Amino acid sequence: MKVIKILAVDDHEMTTLGYKFILEDTQFEDFTVKVDTAKSYKEAQQKIKDSLQSFPYDILLLDIQLGPSSEGTVKTGEDLGIWARTTSPDSMIVFMSSFSDNYRINSIMQSVDPEGYMVKSEIDQQSLQAMVKTVLKAPPYYTQKALAAIRKRMANDLALDENDKKILYHLSIGTKTKDMVNYISLSLPGIENRKRHLKAIFGVEKQNDQALITESRNRGFI
């Protein structure tokens, strides 16, 4: 019988072990499931690279928020999904996240175009089983809250570009705005304009940079 290989990535080990227990214990009609787990961006990257030497993962289950690396850098599940799209193009990508807001989900839709998105509060044994069967045969698979957010997509472009993400990252580590020109390919006025735009997007127009950091962290961007 065919074996479907899945990599579940989440910095909370109990979460990935839960996915593993449920899916490996499920009696699927045409296949069995083998679930590997990873707790960090770097560990997941290595396991994906190693799998390419034999049998690539059929499905990647990615949380958005991953803990900081040993070097102190912040890489999200979205970053991992973008990387995996080119490195392991035959792998199906499904996000498993607590984020259910319209902005965050539609950003993921545009940057990664995953085969599925599941809001964690809606995940149970039945939905996990249905997700695996659906993404293998007729993707995509969305839980109810994720689908509702996608349907409410705003007309404007919701995805943050690389410069936006760099600004948020450098704010989060304490880099002063005037010093960001050393790391970001924008002028100082350009960076200041981006910051104002980001505050408007996140609904903190009249607040300070800390409010922007807090809101972007709450939505999983840093």
C-alpha positions as CSV (number, residue, x, y, z in Angstrom):
1,M,0.0,0.0,0.0
2,K,1.2,3.5,-0.9
3,V,2.7,5.5,2.0
4,I,2.0,9.3,2.1
5,K,4.8,11.2,3.7
6,I,3.9,14.3,5.8
7,L,6.1,16.8,7.6
8,A,4.3,18.7,10.4
9,V,6.1,21.9,11.5
10,D,5.2,23.7,14.7
11,D,7.2,25.0,17.6
12,H,4.8,23.3,20.0
13,E,5.7,19.7,20.0
14,M,2.4,18.5,21.5
15,T,0.6,19.9,18.4
16,T,2.6,18.0,15.9
17,L,2.5,14.8,17.9
18,G,-1.3,15.2,18.0
19,Y,-1.4,15.4,14.2
20,K,1.0,12.4,14.0
21,F,-1.1,10.3,16.3
22,I,-4.4,11.0,14.5
23,L,-3.2,10.6,11.0
24,E,-0.9,7.5,11.5
25,D,-3.8,5.8,13.3
26,T,-6.3,6.5,10.6
27,Q,-7.3,3.7,8.2
28,F,-7.3,5.4,4.9
29,E,-8.7,3.4,1.9
30,D,-5.8,3.6,-0.5
31,F,-2.8,4.6,1.5
32,T,-1.2,4.8,4.9
33,V,0.4,7.9,6.4
34,K,3.8,8.5,7.9
35,V,4.3,11.8,9.8
36,D,7.6,13.4,10.6
37,T,7.8,16.5,12.8
38,A,10.0,19.6,13.1
39,K,10.0,22.4,15.7
40,S,11.9,25.1,13.8
41,Y,12.4,26.7,10.4
42,K,16.0,25.3,10.2
43,E,15.0,21.8,11.2
44,A,12.2,21.7,8.7
45,Q,14.5,23.0,5.9
46,Q,16.9,20.2,6.6
47,K,14.3,17.5,6.7
48,I,12.8,18.7,3.4
49,K,16.2,18.8,1.8
50,D,17.0,15.2,3.1
51,S,13.7,13.9,1.8
52,L,14.6,15.1,-1.7
53,Q,17.3,12.4,-1.8
54,S,14.7,9.6,-1.7
55,F,11.0,10.5,-1.5
56,P,9.9,14.1,-1.1
57,Y,7.2,14.9,1.4
58,D,3.7,14.7,-0.1
59,I,2.3,17.2,2.3
60,L,3.8,20.0,4.4
61,L,1.8,21.1,7.4
62,L,3.1,24.6,8.5
63,D,2.3,26.7,11.4
64,I,2.8,30.5,10.8
65,Q,4.6,31.4,14.0
66,L,7.9,29.6,14.5
67,G,10.3,30.4,17.3
68,P,13.4,32.4,16.7
69,S,16.5,30.6,15.4
70,S,19.6,30.1,17.4
71,E,21.1,33.1,15.5
72,G,18.2,35.2,16.8
73,T,16.6,35.7,13.4
74,V,12.8,35.4,12.9
75,K,11.5,33.1,10.1
76,T,7.8,32.4,9.8
77,G,6.0,29.5,8.4
78,E,5.1,31.8,5.5
79,D,8.8,32.1,4.8
80,L,9.2,28.4,4.9
81,G,6.3,27.9,2.5
82,I,7.8,30.3,0.0
83,W,11.1,28.5,0.2
84,A,9.5,25.0,0.0
85,R,7.5,26.1,-3.1
86,T,10.7,26.2,-5.2
87,T,12.8,23.6,-3.3
88,S,10.2,20.8,-3.1
89,P,7.6,21.8,-5.8
90,D,5.7,18.5,-5.7
91,S,4.9,18.9,-2.0
92,M,1.4,20.1,-1.1
93,I,1.4,22.9,1.5
94,V,-1.2,23.3,4.1
95,F,-1.1,26.0,6.8
96,M,-2.3,25.1,10.3
97,S,-2.6,28.3,12.2
98,S,-4.4,30.1,15.0
99,F,-4.6,33.2,12.7
100,S,-8.1,33.6,11.2
101,D,-8.1,37.3,10.2
102,N,-8.7,38.3,6.6
103,Y,-5.5,40.2,6.2
104,R,-3.2,37.4,7.4
105,I,-4.8,34.6,5.5
106,N,-5.0,36.5,2.2
107,S,-1.4,37.4,2.5
108,I,-0.5,33.7,2.7
109,M,-2.8,33.0,-0.3
110,Q,-0.9,35.5,-2.4
111,S,2.7,34.7,-1.3
112,V,2.5,30.9,-1.1
113,D,-0.8,29.9,-2.7
114,P,-1.1,26.8,-0.5
115,E,-3.3,23.7,-1.1
116,G,-5.0,24.3,2.2
117,Y,-5.5,26.5,5.3
118,M,-6.8,25.3,8.6
119,V,-7.6,27.5,11.6
120,K,-6.5,25.6,14.6
121,S,-9.6,26.2,16.6
122,E,-11.5,24.2,13.9
123,I,-9.1,21.3,13.6
124,D,-10.3,17.9,14.9
125,Q,-9.8,14.3,13.9
126,Q,-12.4,14.5,11.1
127,S,-11.1,17.7,9.6
128,L,-7.5,16.4,9.6
129,Q,-8.6,13.2,7.8
130,A,-10.7,15.2,5.3
131,M,-7.8,17.6,4.6
132,V,-5.4,14.8,3.7
133,K,-7.9,13.1,1.3
134,T,-8.8,16.4,-0.3
135,V,-5.4,17.9,-0.9
136,L,-4.2,14.6,-2.4
137,K,-7.1,14.3,-4.8
138,A,-8.8,17.7,-5.3
139,P,-7.2,20.6,-3.5
140,P,-7.6,23.1,-1.9
141,Y,-9.0,22.4,1.6
142,Y,-10.1,25.2,3.9
143,T,-11.8,25.2,7.2
144,Q,-14.8,27.4,7.6
145,K,-13.1,30.5,9.1
146,A,-10.3,30.4,6.5
147,L,-12.8,30.2,3.7
148,A,-14.8,33.1,5.1
149,A,-11.7,35.2,5.2
150,I,-10.8,34.4,1.6
151,R,-14.3,35.3,0.4
152,K,-14.0,38.7,2.1
153,R,-10.7,39.5,0.4
154,M,-10.4,43.2,-0.1
155,A,-9.9,44.6,-3.5
156,N,-6.5,46.1,-2.8
157,D,-3.3,44.1,-2.6
158,L,-3.1,42.6,0.9
159,A,0.3,41.0,0.8
160,L,3.3,42.6,2.4
161,D,6.4,42.8,0.2
162,E,9.9,42.0,1.2
163,N,10.7,45.6,2.2
164,D,7.6,45.8,4.4
165,K,8.7,42.6,6.2
166,K,12.2,43.9,6.6
167,I,10.9,47.1,8.2
168,L,8.8,45.1,10.7
169,Y,11.7,42.8,11.5
170,H,14.1,45.7,12.1
171,L,11.6,47.5,14.2
172,S,11.2,44.4,16.3
173,I,14.9,44.1,17.0
174,G,15.2,47.8,17.9
175,T,16.8,49.2,14.7
176,K,16.3,52.9,14.5
177,T,14.4,54.1,11.4
178,K,17.3,56.3,10.3
179,D,19.6,53.2,10.4
180,M,17.3,51.0,8.3
181,V,18.7,52.5,5.1
182,N,21.7,50.3,5.8
183,Y,19.6,47.1,5.5
184,I,16.7,48.0,3.2
185,S,16.9,49.3,-0.4
186,L,14.7,52.3,0.3
187,S,15.5,56.0,1.1
188,L,14.7,57.3,4.5
189,P,11.6,59.1,3.3
190,G,10.6,55.9,1.6
191,I,11.0,53.9,4.8
192,E,9.0,56.5,6.7
193,N,6.2,56.3,4.1
194,R,6.1,52.5,4.3
195,K,5.9,52.7,8.1
196,R,2.9,55.1,7.9
197,H,1.3,52.7,5.3
198,L,1.9,49.7,7.6
199,K,0.3,51.5,10.6
200,A,-2.7,52.2,8.4
201,I,-3.0,48.6,7.3
202,F,-2.7,47.3,10.9
203,G,-5.1,49.9,12.3
204,V,-2.6,51.7,14.5
205,E,-2.3,55.0,12.5
206,K,-2.2,57.3,15.5
207,Q,0.0,55.1,17.7
208,N,3.8,54.6,18.1
209,D,6.1,52.0,16.6
210,Q,5.6,49.7,19.5
211,A,1.9,49.4,18.7
212,L,2.9,48.4,15.1
213,I,5.4,45.8,16.4
214,T,2.7,44.4,18.8
215,E,0.0,44.2,16.1
216,S,2.3,42.7,13.5
217,R,3.5,40.1,16.0
218,N,-0.1,39.3,17.0
219,R,-0.8,38.6,13.3
220,G,2.3,36.4,12.9
221,F,4.4,38.7,10.7
222,I,7.3,38.8,13.1
